[in-house]
Amino acid sequence: MELSILLFLAVLTGLLLLLFRGHPKAHGHLPPGPRPLPFLGNLLHMDRKGLLKSFLKFREKYGDVFTVYLGPRPVVILCGPEAIREALVDQAEDFSGRGPIAVVDSVFQGYGVIFANGERWKALRRFSLATLRDFGMGKRSVEERIQEEAQCMVEELRKSQGGLVDPIFLFHSVTANIICSIVFGKRFDYKDPQFLRMLDLFSKSFKLISSFSSQVFELFSNILKHFPGTHREIYKNLQEINTFIGHSVEKHRETLDPSSPRDLIDTFLIRMDKVRLGKRICLGEGIARAELFLFFTTILQNFSITSPVAPEDIDYTPQEVGVGTIPPVYKICFQPRTMDSRLRN
C-alpha cells in the first residue's frame, strides 16, 4: 500500500512539474495563440473535423498570424492572402525553407526538390529548371505532348457515350502521362499494368499523407513511429515507387548517349551542376498552366458537360485536408458535340 501511495505521489509530482515548466520559454517571442498544455500542446483545442477548421477558428480570435503547438512543437500559422504574400513573395528568400514532414521523412531523408533545403535544394532546383527549359517548357514541344495527350483523353471520354462518369482517374492519368513523357521519355497506355500500379501507389499515398492519422503522426512521430500505422503503409508504397524509378534510371544508364539526351533522367545522368538558381515555386507551373488551358479547351470543343446536381447544390468540401487537399468524389456527363454544334460555338 505504501509503495502504491509513493508511486502515485511521484507521478503527481511529475505532472505538476510538467504543468509549470512545460511551456517553452520562447512562447513570449512568438505570435499570440491558444495556451498549450504540456506534451499535448493545443491538441484538445483542435476540431475533430481537421486542422484546417481549427486554424480558421483560431484566426477569428488571434488574427492572420498566430502560434499553435502541434504536440510539443510550436508552429506559426499564416492565414489570408496579405500575410502569405508578405512571407512567400516579399520575403521569399527568408521563407524558402521547407519544414520536415514526419510521415515521409524516413523515405526522402531531406533529398528531392520538394523536401530538400539549403544548397542541396538550390542545386537540384537549378538543374530541374534548366532541364525543363531545355525540353521546351512553355514551347512547342511540350504543347505537342499535351495536345497528343488531350486527343487520347477525348477518345477515352467518348467511350462513356454521354453517360455519368467519375473523371478523376482519367484526369490523373493524362496529367501523369505528361510528367512521364518528360521524365521517362514516353507516355503510357491508360491500361498499362505498370502505369496503373504507379498511379494507384501515388493516389493512395497522397490520401494517406493528407489523412487525419498522418496529422496525428506529425504531432507525436517520435513515439508513434515505433507502432503500426499509416506511416508504414506510406513508407512501403513510396519505396516501391523508388524501386520503379531506380530500374528506369539503370535502363537509361545502359543506353545513354551524352550527345542526345532523351528526357530528364538522361539529362540528370549527364549534367547536374551547370545551371542557375531560383526561388521555391512550383517547377511545373508553366506546364500545368498549359495543361489546364489545352485540356479544358479540348474538352469544351468536343463535349457538352452536364452534372446530375444543380451548380448551387454541389458540395466542394474536400475528403481530406492535410499536406494536400483531396477533392470530393463527383460524377459528370460528357455528351459528344455534333459537327453543327461545334461550328456554332
VEXDREN-2710 file (C-alpha; in Angstrom, 1 decimal):
% VEXDREN-2710
k/r/px/py/pz
1/MET/0.0/0.0/0.0
2/GLU/2.8/2.4/0.9
3/LEU/4.6/1.7/-2.4
4/SER/1.4/2.5/-4.3
5/ILE/1.0/5.8/-2.5
6/LEU/4.6/6.7/-3.2
7/LEU/4.2/5.8/-6.8
8/PHE/1.0/8.0/-7.0
9/LEU/2.8/10.9/-5.4
10/ALA/5.8/10.6/-7.7
11/VAL/3.5/10.6/-10.8
12/LEU/1.5/13.5/-9.4
13/THR/4.7/15.5/-8.7
14/GLY/6.0/14.8/-12.2
15/LEU/2.7/16.1/-13.8
16/LEU/2.8/19.2/-11.7
17/LEU/6.4/19.9/-12.8
18/LEU/5.4/19.4/-16.4
19/LEU/2.5/21.8/-15.9
20/PHE/4.6/24.6/-14.6
21/ARG/7.7/24.0/-16.7
22/GLY/6.1/22.6/-19.8
23/HIS/5.5/25.9/-21.6
24/PRO/8.5/26.8/-23.8
25/LYS/10.3/30.0/-22.9
26/ALA/10.2/31.1/-26.5
27/HIS/6.4/31.4/-26.3
28/GLY/6.6/35.1/-25.3
29/HIS/8.6/35.9/-28.5
30/LEU/6.1/34.1/-30.8
31/PRO/2.7/35.5/-32.2
32/PRO/-0.3/35.0/-29.9
33/GLY/-2.3/31.8/-29.8
34/PRO/-4.2/29.4/-27.6
35/ARG/-2.3/28.4/-24.4
36/PRO/-0.7/24.9/-24.9
37/LEU/-0.8/22.0/-22.5
38/PRO/2.4/20.1/-21.6
39/PHE/3.2/17.5/-24.3
40/LEU/-0.3/17.7/-25.8
41/GLY/0.2/21.3/-27.0
42/ASN/-3.1/22.6/-28.4
43/LEU/-4.4/19.1/-29.3
44/LEU/-7.5/19.5/-27.1
45/HIS/-8.4/22.8/-28.8
46/MET/-8.5/21.1/-32.2
47/ASP/-11.7/20.5/-34.2
48/ARG/-12.2/16.8/-34.8
49/LYS/-13.1/17.5/-38.4
50/GLY/-9.5/18.5/-39.2
51/LEU/-6.7/21.0/-38.6
52/LEU/-8.0/23.5/-41.3
53/LYS/-11.3/24.1/-39.4
54/SER/-9.3/24.6/-36.2
55/PHE/-6.9/27.1/-37.8
56/LEU/-9.8/29.1/-39.2
57/LYS/-11.4/29.4/-35.8
58/PHE/-8.1/30.5/-34.2
59/ARG/-7.8/33.1/-37.0
60/GLU/-11.0/34.7/-35.9
61/LYS/-9.7/35.1/-32.4
62/TYR/-5.9/35.8/-32.9
63/GLY/-5.7/37.3/-36.4
64/ASP/-3.9/36.3/-39.6
65/VAL/-0.7/35.3/-37.8
66/PHE/-0.8/33.1/-34.7
67/THR/1.1/30.3/-32.9
68/VAL/-0.2/26.8/-32.5
69/TYR/1.5/24.0/-30.6
70/LEU/1.3/20.7/-32.5
71/GLY/2.2/18.5/-29.7
72/PRO/5.3/20.0/-28.0
73/ARG/6.3/21.8/-31.3
74/PRO/5.4/25.4/-31.8
75/VAL/4.2/26.3/-35.4
76/VAL/3.4/29.8/-36.7
77/ILE/0.4/29.8/-38.9
78/LEU/-0.2/32.4/-41.7
79/CYS/-3.8/32.9/-42.9
80/GLY/-5.1/35.3/-45.5
81/PRO/-3.6/36.5/-48.8
82/GLU/-1.8/39.5/-47.4
83/ALA/0.1/37.6/-44.7
84/ILE/1.0/34.8/-47.1
85/ARG/2.1/37.3/-49.8
86/GLU/4.3/39.2/-47.4
87/ALA/6.1/36.0/-46.3
88/LEU/6.3/34.0/-49.6
89/VAL/6.7/36.9/-52.0
90/ASP/8.1/39.9/-50.2
91/GLN/10.4/37.8/-48.1
92/ALA/10.8/34.8/-50.3
93/GLU/14.5/34.2/-49.6
94/ASP/13.8/34.0/-45.8
95/PHE/10.8/31.7/-46.2
96/SER/12.2/29.4/-48.9
97/GLY/12.9/26.6/-46.4
98/ARG/10.8/23.5/-46.2
99/GLY/9.9/22.1/-42.8
100/PRO/10.2/18.3/-42.4
101/ILE/7.1/16.2/-42.9
102/ALA/7.4/13.3/-40.4
103/VAL/5.3/10.8/-42.3
104/VAL/7.6/10.9/-45.4
105/ASP/10.9/11.9/-43.9
106/SER/12.1/8.4/-43.5
107/VAL/11.8/7.9/-47.2
108/PHE/13.2/11.2/-48.6
109/GLN/15.6/12.0/-45.8
110/GLY/16.0/15.6/-46.9
111/TYR/16.5/14.8/-50.6
112/GLY/14.4/15.7/-53.6
113/VAL/13.4/19.1/-55.0
114/ILE/10.3/19.2/-52.8
115/PHE/11.7/18.2/-49.4
116/ALA/15.3/19.4/-49.6
117/ASN/16.7/22.6/-48.1
118/GLY/19.8/24.7/-48.4
119/GLU/22.5/24.2/-51.1
120/ARG/21.3/20.7/-51.9
121/TRP/17.8/22.1/-52.8
122/LYS/19.3/25.1/-54.7
123/ALA/21.5/22.8/-56.9
124/LEU/18.7/20.4/-57.7
125/ARG/16.3/23.2/-58.4
126/ARG/18.7/24.9/-60.8
127/PHE/19.1/21.6/-62.6
128/SER/15.4/21.0/-62.8
129/LEU/14.5/24.5/-64.1
130/ALA/17.2/24.4/-66.8
131/THR/16.2/20.9/-67.9
132/LEU/12.5/21.8/-68.2
133/ARG/13.6/24.8/-70.2
134/ASP/15.8/22.7/-72.5
135/PHE/12.9/20.4/-73.1
136/GLY/10.7/23.2/-74.2
137/MET/8.9/24.3/-71.1
138/GLY/6.2/26.6/-72.5
139/LYS/7.4/26.0/-76.1
140/ARG/6.0/24.0/-79.0
141/SER/7.5/20.6/-78.0
142/VAL/5.7/20.5/-74.6
143/GLU/2.5/21.8/-76.2
144/GLU/2.7/19.0/-78.7
145/ARG/2.9/16.4/-75.9
146/ILE/-0.1/18.0/-74.2
147/GLN/-2.1/18.1/-77.4
148/GLU/-1.3/14.5/-78.1
149/GLU/-2.5/13.5/-74.6
150/ALA/-5.6/15.7/-75.0
151/GLN/-6.7/13.7/-78.0
152/CYS/-6.1/10.4/-76.1
153/MET/-8.3/11.9/-73.3
154/VAL/-11.1/12.8/-75.8
155/GLU/-11.1/9.2/-77.2
156/GLU/-11.5/7.8/-73.6
157/LEU/-14.3/10.3/-72.8
158/ARG/-16.1/9.3/-76.0
159/LYS/-16.3/5.7/-74.7
160/SER/-18.6/6.9/-71.9
161/GLN/-21.3/7.7/-74.6
162/GLY/-22.6/10.6/-72.6
163/GLY/-23.3/8.6/-69.5
164/LEU/-22.5/9.6/-65.9
165/VAL/-18.8/9.1/-65.1
166/ASP/-16.2/9.8/-62.4
167/PRO/-13.4/11.5/-64.5
168/ILE/-10.9/11.8/-61.7
169/PHE/-8.9/8.7/-62.6
170/LEU/-8.7/9.8/-66.3
171/PHE/-7.6/13.3/-65.3
172/HIS/-4.9/11.8/-63.1
173/SER/-3.8/9.6/-66.0
174/VAL/-3.5/12.4/-68.6
175/THR/-1.5/14.7/-66.3
176/ALA/0.7/11.9/-65.1
177/ASN/1.5/11.0/-68.7
178/ILE/2.8/14.5/-69.4
179/ILE/5.2/14.1/-66.5
180/CYS/6.1/10.6/-67.7
181/SER/6.9/11.9/-71.2
182/ILE/9.3/14.5/-69.7
183/VAL/10.9/12.3/-67.0
184/PHE/10.9/8.9/-68.7
185/GLY/10.8/9.9/-72.3
186/LYS/7.5/8.1/-73.1
187/ARG/3.8/8.1/-72.4
188/PHE/1.9/5.0/-71.2
189/ASP/-1.3/3.4/-72.3
190/TYR/-4.1/4.1/-69.8
191/LYS/-4.4/0.3/-69.2
192/ASP/-0.7/-0.4/-68.9
193/PRO/-0.4/-2.5/-65.7
194/GLN/2.8/-0.8/-64.6
195/PHE/1.3/2.7/-65.2
196/LEU/-1.8/1.7/-63.3
197/ARG/0.2/0.4/-60.4
198/MET/2.2/3.6/-60.1
199/LEU/-0.9/5.8/-60.3
200/ASP/-2.5/3.7/-57.6
201/LEU/0.5/3.9/-55.3
202/PHE/0.7/7.7/-55.8
203/SER/-3.0/8.2/-55.2
204/LYS/-3.2/6.0/-52.1
205/SER/0.0/7.6/-50.6
206/PHE/-1.2/11.1/-51.2
207/LYS/-4.5/10.4/-49.5
208/LEU/-2.7/8.7/-46.6
209/ILE/-0.3/11.6/-46.2
210/SER/-3.2/14.1/-46.1
211/SER/-5.3/11.9/-43.7
212/PHE/-6.1/12.7/-40.1
213/SER/-4.0/9.8/-38.9
214/SER/-0.9/11.3/-40.6
215/GLN/-1.7/14.7/-39.0
216/VAL/-1.7/12.9/-35.6
217/PHE/1.6/11.2/-36.5
218/GLU/3.0/14.6/-37.3
219/LEU/2.4/15.7/-33.7
220/PHE/3.9/12.6/-31.9
221/SER/6.1/11.0/-34.6
222/ASN/8.9/10.2/-32.1
223/ILE/6.5/7.9/-30.2
224/LEU/4.1/6.7/-32.9
225/LYS/6.9/5.7/-35.3
226/HIS/7.5/2.6/-33.2
227/PHE/3.9/1.4/-33.7
228/PRO/1.9/0.2/-36.7
229/GLY/0.0/2.8/-38.6
230/THR/-0.5/4.6/-41.9
231/HIS/3.2/5.8/-41.9
232/ARG/4.3/2.3/-42.5
233/GLU/2.0/1.9/-45.4
234/ILE/3.2/5.2/-46.9
235/TYR/6.8/4.0/-46.5
236/LYS/6.1/0.8/-48.3
237/ASN/4.3/2.5/-51.2
238/LEU/7.0/5.1/-51.7
239/GLN/9.7/2.5/-51.6
240/GLU/8.0/0.6/-54.4
241/ILE/7.8/3.8/-56.4
242/ASN/11.5/4.4/-55.7
243/THR/12.3/0.9/-56.9
244/PHE/10.5/1.5/-60.2
245/ILE/12.3/4.8/-60.8
246/GLY/15.6/3.1/-59.9
247/HIS/15.1/0.5/-62.5
248/SER/14.3/3.1/-65.1
249/VAL/17.4/5.0/-64.3
250/GLU/19.5/1.9/-64.7
251/LYS/18.0/1.3/-68.2
252/HIS/18.7/4.9/-69.1
253/ARG/22.3/4.5/-68.0
254/GLU/22.8/1.4/-70.2
255/THR/21.5/3.2/-73.3
256/LEU/22.8/6.7/-72.6
257/ASP/24.0/8.9/-75.4
258/PRO/25.6/12.0/-73.8
259/SER/25.3/14.0/-77.1
260/SER/21.5/13.4/-77.3
261/PRO/19.6/13.4/-74.0
262/ARG/16.1/11.9/-74.4
263/ASP/14.4/13.1/-71.2
264/LEU/15.0/14.4/-67.6
265/ILE/16.7/11.2/-66.5
266/ASP/19.3/11.3/-69.3
267/THR/20.0/14.9/-68.5
268/PHE/20.4/14.2/-64.8
269/LEU/22.9/11.5/-65.6
270/ILE/24.9/13.8/-67.9
271/ARG/24.9/17.2/-66.1
272/MET/23.8/18.2/-62.6
273/ASP/25.7/21.4/-61.7
274/LYS/25.8/23.5/-64.9
275/VAL/22.7/25.6/-64.1
276/ARG/21.4/28.8/-62.3
277/LEU/19.5/29.5/-59.1
278/GLY/15.7/30.3/-58.5
279/LYS/13.1/30.7/-55.7
280/ARG/10.9/27.9/-54.2
281/ILE/8.0/28.0/-56.6
282/CYS/6.3/25.1/-58.4
283/LEU/8.7/23.8/-61.0
284/GLY/6.0/22.6/-63.3
285/GLU/3.8/25.8/-63.1
286/GLY/4.3/26.7/-66.7
287/ILE/3.5/23.1/-67.9
288/ALA/0.5/23.0/-65.5
289/ARG/-0.9/26.2/-66.9
290/ALA/-0.5/24.9/-70.5
291/GLU/-2.2/21.6/-69.5
292/LEU/-5.2/23.4/-67.9
293/PHE/-5.7/25.5/-70.9
294/LEU/-5.3/22.9/-73.6
295/PHE/-7.2/20.1/-71.7
296/PHE/-10.0/22.4/-70.8
297/THR/-10.5/23.9/-74.3
298/THR/-10.2/20.5/-75.9
299/ILE/-13.0/19.1/-73.7
300/LEU/-15.2/22.1/-74.4
301/GLN/-14.6/21.8/-78.1
302/ASN/-15.7/18.1/-78.1
303/PHE/-18.3/17.8/-75.4
304/SER/-21.2/19.4/-73.6
305/ILE/-20.8/18.9/-69.9
306/THR/-23.7/18.3/-67.5
307/SER/-24.0/17.5/-63.9
308/PRO/-26.7/15.5/-62.0
309/VAL/-26.5/18.1/-59.3
310/ALA/-27.5/21.7/-59.7
311/PRO/-24.5/24.1/-59.6
312/GLU/-25.7/25.8/-56.4
313/ASP/-26.0/22.4/-54.7
314/ILE/-22.6/21.0/-55.5
315/ASP/-20.6/20.2/-52.3
316/TYR/-17.0/21.2/-52.7
317/THR/-16.0/20.0/-49.2
318/PRO/-12.7/18.1/-49.6
319/GLN/-12.3/14.5/-48.4
320/GLU/-9.1/15.3/-46.5
321/VAL/-7.1/18.4/-45.8
322/GLY/-3.5/17.9/-44.6
323/VAL/-0.3/18.1/-46.6
324/GLY/-2.6/18.3/-49.6
325/THR/-6.3/18.7/-50.3
326/ILE/-8.2/15.6/-51.5
327/PRO/-11.2/16.7/-53.7
328/PRO/-14.6/15.1/-53.2
329/VAL/-15.8/12.3/-55.4
330/TYR/-18.1/13.5/-58.2
331/LYS/-19.7/12.4/-61.4
332/ILE/-20.4/14.4/-64.6
333/CYS/-21.6/13.7/-68.2
334/PHE/-19.5/14.3/-71.3
335/GLN/-22.1/14.5/-74.1
336/PRO/-20.2/14.4/-77.5
337/ARG/-20.9/17.5/-79.6
338/THR/-22.2/17.2/-83.2
339/MET/-20.4/18.9/-86.0
340/ASP/-23.1/21.6/-86.2
341/SER/-22.8/22.5/-82.6
342/ARG/-19.0/22.8/-82.9
343/LEU/-19.4/25.2/-85.8
344/ARG/-21.9/27.3/-83.9
345/ASN/-19.5/27.6/-80.9
END
